[in-house]
Amino acid sequence: MSTVSTILHIYGHDADAVEHALTTIFAAEDRVNVLRLEGTFSAVLERVTDPDLDAAYRYLICRPHDVSRWTPVLELGNRTEGLDVELSRQLDGAPVFTVFDYGETVSGYTLARGGTQVDRYISDPTWLEDEGESGGEKKPTPDLETLRGHPERFADLLPPDTAPEDFVRVVLAPGWWEDYGASTGEDLPAEERAEEDELVDERDRMRCIALALELWSPAEYPLTEDLDDLADRTVGPGIILAFN
């Protein structure tokens, strides 16, 4: 079973332009391009996920859906902090919207635009305070306002029938943020909250964030599924880049 936990989406640039930008970014870091291959989705997925491939950084660039202006990039190797910002800089300030999850614990997104990060959302900010991610040292308390998500900052990227406040209410708020709102007096009516006590499926939230922005198509977002089960006709050909 192959799944991906970080997917970048670049607006208004095709796969070839994204490939050139990625190659330029890693060349500037003196990273060696150990593999470049183009082919059907199943073929390149098998190659880029090969455990014998000697590459720390692995990317699968998908061709955009016919009705979309977003080019998806699956990050299948080490996580690269700030890659969205660098891609935006390389591509004339283009919006780069990244969705991610960390197992069943937390999900979220970042938006880079104009070569800088303009918005960020994490479904449970207390995850950032957990021990063990930084040598056992306690992480500083996060600035909640910077992590709650502000879709009004990219309202122009939302479909015409999706209001930023509805995006918050339906997709971003359920779970930790809803409980936090209740503790600060921004509560939903009690009868509504009573039906929403179940844990949120963070993988499903990741998919819903992508669906809300139509990052693949208005009706579906297949990239959060088991990648091995995706037919070539669903995703189409892709390009893999691997660096060390």
Secondary structure, 3 states (H helix, E strand, C coil): CCCCCEEEEEECCCHHHHHHHHHHHHHHCCCCEEEEEEECHHHHHHHHCCCCCCCCEEEEEECCCCCCCEEEEEECCCCCCCHHHHHHHHCCCCCEEEEEEECCCEEEEEEEECCEEEEEEECCHHHHHCCCCCCCCCCCCCCHHHCECCHHHHHHHCCCCCCHHHHHHHHHCCCHHHHHHHHCCCCCCHHHHCCCCCCCCHHHHHHHHHHHCCCCCCCCCHHHCCHHHCCHHHHCCEEEEEEC
